[in-house]
């Protein structure tokens, strides 16, 4: 049994512990003077019960295979032509993009600051990608049965990037007709050379799903009439091969998405996958989650909904659906969210603004409390849902949110209770500290909140660069502040010094629509 299983089982069996941070100034009475009517939210941080422990690479990221090889990806909203969409259908929503330069110093520096991570290279494009296992010029056209071509040079770029940014590689493989024999059986025609080349250049594939999103197999270049029997037969052959070829690689699956009515177009359900024999057995139970279709695919997200309780908690419904399948079929398997973002089909315009930071941070906080081990955001630097701008690599608001999470939030997760409606709290161990605590408070309300902080701490107040915002619509800004100062890269391209501000026991005024990280 793999170590990851043992750690999870020990975590559950020991019933978890209580946090023992020293909060000597935590008074027993509310700091309200006689006759005072101000509502003060009191933080109660003594003897918190530990409820989970996440992977050290909990916050991780996707780089689409389409980015690696250069292909047709989501066209920016500013370039969308409604006339072409009506005439060209789904394909008119995409355009050719160049391969991403994974040796770019700026990209590597910014990604390194979020480490350690998993870097997942996958996506629907990976399902039909041919690995050109030679050093010749890149094929102009993919061989029959494939749609994309991946060269050694491009794959070496992935391996070198992971090494440079302290990222462990997660991947998926081709499933299309090209890698099958005449009877349609799965063969290692693509997996074997990719694994062999990876090892030859000193790389590793730490985690892999057999292919991307079997739930949407009919839209993902799987063979015609792909069903549960087909999947199970493929998986048995796949697992047998990779256990011999790369035994240290963790197998994740099924990696499905959208079941339970969240997303349309389901062609293969989890129950169908497990209805046939031999039933698959995964080291990690993985799933994908998108709460809504983007405007490109005719979804209808609104700014008001983007900070609603229903929207922010919806990620837990997505987890619950696949968690119930996990409990039914593989109750001991750790659960990972291996692909997620604000919306599918490249994200909405609001994905690249401060407004989406509420979903981003709430999702990390909520799923950690549910013992999800890893959350892989899609994407690092492609389309509107990228945390870096696709063309300039400038940090978007979600990058700064990710940076703060990575700097402060450790792996141990505590139950900090409930504050008040519209104000959420998440408590973790302080990263790289044996005794400290990190707390994140999220104010989704349009009013200032009075928070009583019980002990000396450092504050990291994260907010939009908007003067006294009155509505969610005003939060669609790409500029953010930390402790009142606008966050930008320095003139030399380096990150600014992210420093906390001393705060003492007492009442803290938390602005509307803001986030407060505290380190004790």
C-alpha positions as CSV (number, residue, x, y, z in Angstrom):
1,X,0.0,0.0,0.0
2,X,1.4,3.4,-0.9
3,X,2.6,5.9,1.7
4,X,-0.1,8.3,0.7
5,X,-2.7,5.8,1.8
6,X,-1.0,5.1,5.2
7,X,-0.7,8.8,6.0
8,X,-4.4,9.4,5.3
9,X,-5.5,6.4,7.4
10,X,-3.3,7.4,10.3
11,X,-4.8,10.9,10.1
12,X,-8.3,9.5,10.4
13,X,-7.5,6.8,12.9
14,X,-5.9,9.2,15.4
15,X,-9.0,11.4,15.4
16,X,-6.6,14.4,14.8
17,X,-5.3,16.7,17.4
18,X,-5.9,20.1,19.0
19,X,-3.9,23.2,18.1
20,X,-1.8,24.5,20.9
21,X,-0.8,28.0,19.8
22,X,0.0,30.3,22.6
23,X,-2.8,32.9,22.8
24,X,-2.2,34.2,26.3
25,X,-4.1,37.4,25.6
26,X,-7.3,35.6,24.5
27,X,-9.7,37.2,27.0
28,X,-12.9,35.4,28.0
29,X,-15.1,38.5,27.6
30,X,-16.1,40.3,24.5
31,X,-14.3,43.7,24.1
32,X,-17.6,45.7,24.2
33,X,-18.1,48.6,26.6
34,X,-21.3,48.9,28.6
35,X,-24.0,50.3,26.3
36,X,-22.0,49.7,23.2
37,X,-24.1,48.4,20.3
38,X,-21.4,47.6,17.7
39,X,-21.4,44.0,16.6
40,X,-18.0,42.6,17.1
41,X,-17.0,39.2,15.6
42,X,-14.7,37.4,18.1
43,X,-12.0,35.1,16.9
44,X,-11.7,32.0,19.2
45,X,-8.4,30.4,18.4
46,X,-7.5,28.4,21.5
47,X,-7.5,24.6,21.5
48,X,-8.8,24.3,18.0
49,X,-9.4,20.8,16.8
50,X,-7.4,19.6,13.9
51,X,-9.8,18.2,11.3
52,X,-7.5,17.5,8.3
53,X,-4.0,17.5,6.9
54,X,-3.4,18.3,3.2
55,X,-0.5,17.5,0.9
56,X,2.4,20.0,1.0
57,X,1.7,20.6,-2.7
58,X,-2.0,21.3,-1.9
59,X,-2.2,24.3,-4.2
60,X,-1.1,23.2,-7.6
61,X,-1.6,24.2,-11.3
62,X,-2.4,23.0,-14.8
63,X,-0.5,23.7,-18.0
64,X,-2.7,22.6,-20.9
65,X,-1.1,20.2,-23.3
66,X,-2.4,22.6,-26.0
67,X,0.0,25.2,-24.5
68,X,3.0,22.8,-24.7
69,X,2.5,21.8,-28.3
70,X,0.8,24.9,-29.7
71,X,-2.7,24.4,-30.8
72,X,-6.2,25.8,-31.0
73,X,-7.2,27.3,-27.6
74,X,-9.9,29.6,-26.3
75,X,-10.0,32.9,-28.2
76,X,-9.9,36.1,-25.9
77,X,-13.3,37.7,-25.4
78,X,-12.1,40.9,-27.0
79,X,-11.5,39.1,-30.3
80,X,-14.8,37.0,-30.3
81,X,-16.9,37.6,-33.4
82,X,-20.5,36.7,-32.9
83,X,-21.1,36.4,-36.6
84,X,-18.3,33.8,-37.0
85,X,-19.6,31.9,-33.9
86,X,-23.0,31.6,-35.4
87,X,-21.5,30.3,-38.7
88,X,-18.6,28.3,-37.3
89,X,-20.0,26.8,-34.2
90,X,-17.8,25.5,-31.4
91,X,-14.6,25.7,-33.4
92,X,-15.0,29.4,-33.9
93,X,-14.5,29.8,-30.1
94,X,-10.8,28.9,-30.5
95,X,-7.7,30.1,-32.3
96,X,-4.2,29.0,-32.9
97,X,-1.8,29.8,-30.1
98,X,2.0,29.4,-30.1
99,X,3.7,26.9,-27.8
100,X,4.4,28.4,-24.3
101,X,8.1,29.1,-23.6
102,X,8.7,27.1,-20.4
103,X,12.2,28.4,-20.2
104,X,11.0,32.0,-19.8
105,X,12.7,33.5,-16.7
106,X,9.7,35.5,-15.6
107,X,7.4,32.5,-15.9
108,X,9.8,30.3,-13.9
109,X,10.4,32.9,-11.2
110,X,6.7,33.6,-10.6
111,X,5.8,29.9,-10.6
112,X,8.7,29.1,-8.3
113,X,7.3,31.4,-5.7
114,X,4.2,29.2,-5.5
115,X,6.1,26.0,-4.9
116,X,6.2,23.3,-4.0
117,X,3.5,22.3,-6.4
118,X,2.3,19.7,-8.8
119,X,2.3,20.8,-12.4
120,X,-0.3,18.9,-14.4
121,X,0.1,18.7,-18.1
122,X,-3.1,17.4,-19.6
123,X,-6.4,18.6,-20.9
124,X,-8.6,17.3,-23.7
125,X,-5.8,17.9,-26.2
126,X,-3.6,15.3,-24.5
127,X,-6.1,12.6,-25.3
128,X,-5.1,12.7,-29.0
129,X,-1.4,13.8,-28.8
130,X,1.3,11.9,-30.7
131,X,4.7,11.8,-29.1
132,X,7.3,12.2,-31.8
133,X,10.1,10.1,-30.3
134,X,13.0,11.5,-32.4
135,X,15.0,14.7,-32.8
136,X,13.8,15.4,-36.3
137,X,11.8,18.6,-37.2
138,X,8.3,18.6,-35.8
139,X,5.8,16.8,-38.0
140,X,3.5,19.2,-39.8
141,X,0.5,16.9,-39.5
142,X,-0.2,14.3,-36.8
143,X,-0.3,10.6,-37.9
144,X,-3.7,9.0,-38.4
145,X,-5.6,8.6,-35.2
146,X,-4.0,11.7,-33.6
147,X,-4.7,15.4,-33.7
148,X,-1.6,16.9,-32.1
149,X,2.2,16.4,-32.1
150,X,4.5,16.6,-29.0
151,X,8.2,16.7,-29.7
152,X,11.1,15.6,-27.5
153,X,12.2,19.2,-27.2
154,X,8.7,20.3,-26.0
155,X,8.5,17.5,-23.5
156,X,12.0,18.2,-22.2
157,X,10.8,21.7,-21.7
158,X,8.1,20.4,-19.4
159,X,10.5,18.2,-17.4
160,X,13.0,21.1,-17.1
161,X,10.3,23.5,-16.0
162,X,9.1,21.2,-13.3
163,X,12.6,20.8,-11.9
164,X,13.2,24.6,-12.0
165,X,10.0,25.5,-10.1
166,X,9.9,22.7,-7.5
167,X,7.0,21.1,-9.3
168,X,6.2,17.4,-9.5
169,X,4.7,16.4,-12.9
170,X,1.2,15.1,-13.2
171,X,0.1,14.0,-16.6
172,X,-2.4,12.0,-18.7
173,X,-1.9,10.1,-21.9
174,X,-3.4,9.5,-25.4
175,X,-6.6,7.5,-25.7
176,X,-7.4,8.0,-29.4
177,X,-7.5,5.5,-32.2
178,X,-3.9,6.0,-33.2
179,X,-2.4,4.2,-30.1
180,X,-4.6,1.1,-30.5
181,X,-4.1,-2.2,-32.4
182,X,-6.3,-3.4,-35.2
183,X,-8.9,-4.8,-32.7
184,X,-9.1,-1.5,-31.0
185,X,-7.2,-2.6,-27.9
186,X,-5.2,-0.2,-25.7
187,X,-1.4,-0.5,-26.4
188,X,1.6,1.3,-24.8
189,X,2.5,2.7,-28.2
190,X,2.5,6.3,-26.8
191,X,2.9,5.7,-23.1
192,X,6.1,3.6,-23.4
193,X,8.2,6.0,-25.5
194,X,7.1,9.0,-23.4
195,X,8.1,7.2,-20.1
196,X,11.4,6.0,-21.5
197,X,12.3,9.4,-22.8
198,X,11.3,11.0,-19.5
199,X,13.6,8.7,-17.6
200,X,16.4,9.2,-20.0
201,X,16.6,12.9,-19.3
202,X,16.3,12.5,-15.5
203,X,12.7,13.3,-15.2
204,X,9.7,11.6,-13.5
205,X,6.0,11.5,-13.9
206,X,4.8,11.6,-10.3
207,X,1.1,11.2,-10.9
208,X,-1.0,10.3,-13.9
209,X,-4.6,9.8,-15.0
210,X,-5.0,7.3,-17.9
211,X,-6.7,10.0,-19.9
212,X,-8.5,13.3,-19.4
213,X,-12.1,13.3,-18.3
214,X,-13.7,10.0,-19.2
215,X,-17.0,11.5,-18.3
216,X,-16.8,13.4,-21.6
217,X,-15.1,10.6,-23.6
218,X,-17.3,11.2,-26.7
219,X,-16.1,14.8,-26.9
220,X,-12.5,13.9,-25.9
221,X,-11.3,11.8,-28.9
222,X,-12.0,8.4,-27.3
223,X,-12.9,5.6,-29.7
224,X,-16.5,5.5,-31.0
225,X,-19.0,3.9,-28.5
226,X,-16.6,4.2,-25.6
227,X,-18.3,2.8,-22.6
228,X,-17.6,1.4,-19.1
229,X,-16.4,-2.0,-20.5
230,X,-14.1,-0.2,-22.8
231,X,-12.7,1.9,-20.0
232,X,-12.1,-1.0,-17.7
233,X,-10.4,-3.1,-20.3
234,X,-8.2,-0.2,-21.2
235,X,-7.4,0.6,-17.6
236,X,-6.4,-3.0,-16.8
237,X,-3.9,-2.9,-19.7
238,X,-2.7,0.6,-18.8
239,X,-2.1,-0.2,-15.1
240,X,-0.3,-3.5,-15.9
241,X,2.1,-1.7,-18.1
242,X,2.9,1.4,-16.0
243,X,3.3,-0.7,-12.8
244,X,6.2,-2.3,-14.6
245,X,7.5,0.6,-16.6
246,X,7.3,3.3,-13.9
247,X,6.2,1.6,-10.6
248,X,6.7,4.8,-8.5
249,X,4.1,6.7,-10.5
250,X,0.9,7.2,-8.6
251,X,-2.3,6.4,-10.7
252,X,-5.1,8.8,-10.2
253,X,-8.7,8.4,-11.6
254,X,-11.2,8.5,-12.8
255,X,-10.8,12.2,-13.3
256,X,-14.4,12.8,-14.3
257,X,-16.3,16.0,-14.1
258,X,-19.8,17.5,-14.2
259,X,-21.9,14.6,-13.0
260,X,-24.9,15.5,-10.9
261,X,-26.2,18.1,-13.3
262,X,-23.3,20.6,-12.8
263,X,-22.0,20.3,-16.4
264,X,-23.7,19.0,-19.6
265,X,-22.5,16.4,-22.1
266,X,-21.8,13.4,-19.9
267,X,-21.2,10.4,-22.0
268,X,-19.7,8.0,-19.4
269,X,-20.8,8.0,-15.8
270,X,-18.8,6.8,-12.8
271,X,-21.3,4.1,-12.1
272,X,-20.9,2.9,-15.6
273,X,-17.1,2.7,-15.2
274,X,-17.6,0.5,-12.1
275,X,-20.4,-1.6,-13.5
276,X,-18.1,-3.7,-15.6
277,X,-15.2,-6.0,-14.8
278,X,-12.4,-5.9,-14.1
279,X,-13.2,-2.9,-11.9
280,X,-10.5,-0.2,-11.9
281,X,-8.5,0.5,-8.7
282,X,-6.9,3.9,-8.4
283,X,-4.2,5.0,-5.9
284,X,-5.9,8.4,-5.8
285,X,-9.5,9.3,-6.4
286,X,-9.5,12.3,-8.7
287,X,-12.2,14.5,-10.1
288,X,-12.6,17.8,-11.9
289,X,-14.8,20.7,-11.1
290,X,-16.2,23.7,-12.9
291,X,-19.2,25.4,-11.3
292,X,-20.5,26.9,-14.5
293,X,-20.0,27.2,-18.3
294,X,-18.3,30.4,-19.4
295,X,-19.9,33.0,-21.6
296,X,-18.1,31.4,-24.6
297,X,-20.2,28.3,-24.1
298,X,-23.3,30.3,-23.2
299,X,-23.1,30.2,-19.5
300,X,-24.6,33.0,-17.4
301,X,-22.4,34.1,-14.5
302,X,-23.1,37.5,-12.9
303,X,-20.9,39.6,-10.5
304,X,-23.5,39.3,-7.8
305,X,-23.6,35.5,-8.0
306,X,-19.8,35.3,-7.9
307,X,-19.7,36.3,-4.2
308,X,-22.9,34.6,-3.2
309,X,-23.0,32.0,-0.5
310,X,-24.5,29.5,-3.0
311,X,-21.7,30.0,-5.5
312,X,-18.9,29.9,-3.0
313,X,-20.2,26.7,-1.4
314,X,-21.0,25.0,-4.7
315,X,-17.5,23.6,-4.8
316,X,-18.5,21.4,-1.8
317,X,-21.4,20.0,-3.8
318,X,-19.1,19.0,-6.6
319,X,-16.8,17.3,-4.0
320,X,-19.8,15.6,-2.3
321,X,-20.9,14.0,-5.5
322,X,-17.6,12.4,-6.3
323,X,-16.8,11.8,-2.6
324,X,-19.9,9.6,-2.4
325,X,-18.6,7.6,-5.4
326,X,-15.2,7.3,-3.7
327,X,-16.8,6.1,-0.5
328,X,-18.9,3.6,-2.5
329,X,-16.1,2.2,-4.7
330,X,-12.7,3.0,-3.1
331,X,-13.3,4.2,0.5
332,X,-9.6,4.3,1.4
333,X,-8.4,6.4,-1.5
334,X,-7.3,10.0,-0.9
335,X,-9.2,12.5,-3.0
336,X,-7.7,15.1,-5.3
337,X,-9.2,17.8,-7.4
338,X,-7.0,17.7,-10.4
339,X,-8.6,20.4,-12.5
340,X,-10.7,23.4,-11.6
341,X,-11.4,27.0,-12.3
342,X,-14.2,29.6,-12.1
343,X,-15.8,28.4,-15.4
344,X,-15.1,25.9,-18.1
345,X,-14.3,27.0,-21.7
346,X,-11.5,29.3,-20.7
347,X,-13.2,31.1,-17.9
348,X,-15.3,34.3,-17.9
349,X,-14.0,37.8,-18.2
350,X,-14.3,38.1,-14.4
351,X,-11.9,35.2,-13.9
352,X,-9.0,37.6,-14.5
353,X,-10.3,40.1,-11.9
354,X,-10.3,40.5,-8.2
355,X,-13.9,39.3,-8.1
356,X,-12.7,35.7,-8.7
357,X,-10.4,35.8,-5.7
358,X,-13.4,35.0,-3.5
359,X,-14.0,31.7,-5.3
360,X,-10.3,30.9,-5.5
361,X,-9.5,31.3,-1.8
362,X,-12.8,30.0,-0.5
363,X,-12.4,26.9,-2.6
364,X,-8.9,26.2,-1.2
365,X,-10.2,26.8,2.3
366,X,-13.4,24.8,2.1
367,X,-11.9,21.8,0.4
368,X,-8.9,21.7,2.8
369,X,-11.5,21.4,5.6
370,X,-13.0,18.4,3.8
371,X,-9.6,16.7,3.6
372,X,-9.1,17.1,-0.2
373,X,-5.4,16.5,-0.6
374,X,-4.6,18.5,-3.7
375,X,-6.3,21.3,-5.7
376,X,-4.9,21.9,-9.2
377,X,-6.1,25.3,-10.7
378,X,-6.6,25.5,-14.4
379,X,-4.5,27.3,-15.7
380,X,-1.2,28.7,-14.8
381,X,-1.0,31.1,-17.8
382,X,-3.6,30.4,-20.5
383,X,-6.9,32.1,-21.3
384,X,-9.0,34.2,-18.8
385,X,-8.8,31.7,-16.0
386,X,-5.0,31.7,-16.0
387,X,-3.4,33.3,-12.9
388,X,-0.8,34.9,-15.1
389,X,-1.7,36.9,-18.3
390,X,-1.2,34.7,-21.3
391,X,0.8,37.2,-23.3
392,X,2.6,39.4,-20.7
393,X,2.9,36.9,-17.8
394,X,1.9,39.7,-15.5
395,X,0.3,38.5,-12.3
396,X,-3.5,38.6,-12.1
397,X,-5.3,39.0,-8.8
398,X,-5.6,35.3,-8.3
399,X,-1.8,35.1,-8.6
400,X,-1.4,37.4,-5.6
401,X,-4.1,35.4,-3.7
402,X,-2.2,32.2,-4.5
403,X,1.1,33.8,-3.3
404,X,-0.4,34.8,0.0
405,X,-1.9,31.3,0.5
406,X,1.4,29.7,-0.3
407,X,3.3,32.0,2.0
408,X,1.1,31.5,5.1
409,X,-1.2,28.5,5.0
410,X,0.4,25.3,6.2
411,X,-0.8,21.7,5.8
412,X,-2.6,21.2,9.1
413,X,-6.3,22.3,9.0
414,X,-8.3,23.3,12.0
415,X,-12.0,23.9,12.8
416,X,-12.3,27.6,13.6
417,X,-16.1,27.5,13.8
418,X,-18.5,29.9,12.1
419,X,-18.2,33.7,12.4
420,X,-21.3,35.2,10.9
421,X,-23.2,35.0,7.7
422,X,-21.1,36.4,4.8
423,X,-17.9,36.3,6.8
424,X,-15.9,33.0,6.6
425,X,-12.9,31.8,8.4
426,X,-10.2,29.2,7.7
427,X,-7.5,28.2,10.1
428,X,-4.3,26.3,9.2
429,X,-0.9,25.8,10.8
430,X,1.5,28.5,9.8
431,X,3.7,27.4,7.0
432,X,7.3,26.5,7.9
433,X,6.4,26.9,11.6
434,X,6.1,24.2,14.3
435,X,3.8,26.3,16.6
436,X,2.3,29.2,14.6
437,X,-1.1,29.5,13.1
438,X,-2.4,31.2,9.9
439,X,-6.0,32.4,9.7
440,X,-7.9,33.6,6.6
441,X,-11.0,35.7,7.1
442,X,-13.2,36.5,4.0
443,X,-15.6,39.3,4.1
444,X,-18.1,38.9,1.2
445,X,-20.4,41.6,2.5
446,X,-20.7,45.2,1.4
447,X,-20.2,46.5,4.9
448,X,-17.2,46.8,7.2
449,X,-16.9,44.1,9.9
450,X,-15.4,44.5,13.3
451,X,-13.1,41.6,14.2
452,X,-11.6,41.1,17.6
453,X,-8.1,39.7,17.3
454,X,-7.2,38.0,20.5
455,X,-3.4,38.1,20.2
456,X,-0.5,39.9,18.6
457,X,-0.2,38.9,15.0
458,X,0.9,40.0,11.5
459,X,-1.8,41.2,9.1
460,X,-2.0,40.8,5.4
461,X,-5.0,42.7,4.2
462,X,-5.8,41.8,0.6
463,X,-8.3,44.1,-1.2
464,X,-9.3,45.5,-4.5
465,X,-7.8,48.8,-5.6
466,X,-11.3,50.4,-5.5
467,X,-12.3,53.1,-3.1
468,X,-15.1,52.0,-0.9
469,X,-16.7,49.5,-3.3
470,X,-20.5,49.3,-2.9
471,X,-21.3,46.4,-5.2
472,X,-19.8,43.2,-6.7
473,X,-19.7,44.8,-10.1
474,X,-17.1,47.2,-8.9
475,X,-14.8,44.3,-7.9
476,X,-14.0,43.5,-11.5
477,X,-10.6,45.2,-11.3
478,X,-7.3,43.7,-12.2
479,X,-5.4,45.8,-9.6
480,X,-5.2,44.7,-6.0
481,X,-3.7,46.0,-2.7
482,X,-1.9,44.4,0.2
483,X,-2.1,46.5,3.4
484,X,-3.2,49.5,1.3
485,X,-0.3,49.3,-1.2
486,X,-0.9,48.3,-4.8
487,X,0.7,45.0,-5.7
488,X,2.9,45.1,-8.8
489,X,6.2,43.6,-9.8
490,X,9.2,45.7,-9.1
491,X,10.8,47.7,-11.9
492,X,13.4,44.9,-12.3
493,X,10.6,42.3,-12.7
494,X,11.1,40.8,-9.3
495,X,8.3,40.3,-6.8
496,X,7.7,42.9,-4.2
497,X,8.6,42.1,-0.6
498,X,5.5,40.5,0.9
499,X,5.5,41.7,4.5
500,X,2.9,41.5,7.2
501,X,2.0,44.5,9.3
502,X,2.0,44.2,13.1
503,X,-1.4,44.1,14.6
504,X,-2.1,44.0,18.4
505,X,-5.0,42.5,20.4
506,X,-8.1,44.4,19.8
507,X,-10.8,45.3,17.3
508,X,-9.8,45.3,13.6
509,X,-12.0,47.0,11.0
510,X,-12.2,44.6,8.1
511,X,-13.3,46.5,4.9
512,X,-16.1,45.4,2.7
513,X,-15.3,42.7,0.1
514,X,-11.8,42.0,1.5
515,X,-9.6,39.2,2.8
516,X,-7.6,39.3,6.0
517,X,-4.7,36.8,6.5
518,X,-3.3,36.7,10.0
519,X,-0.2,34.9,11.2
520,X,0.2,34.2,14.9
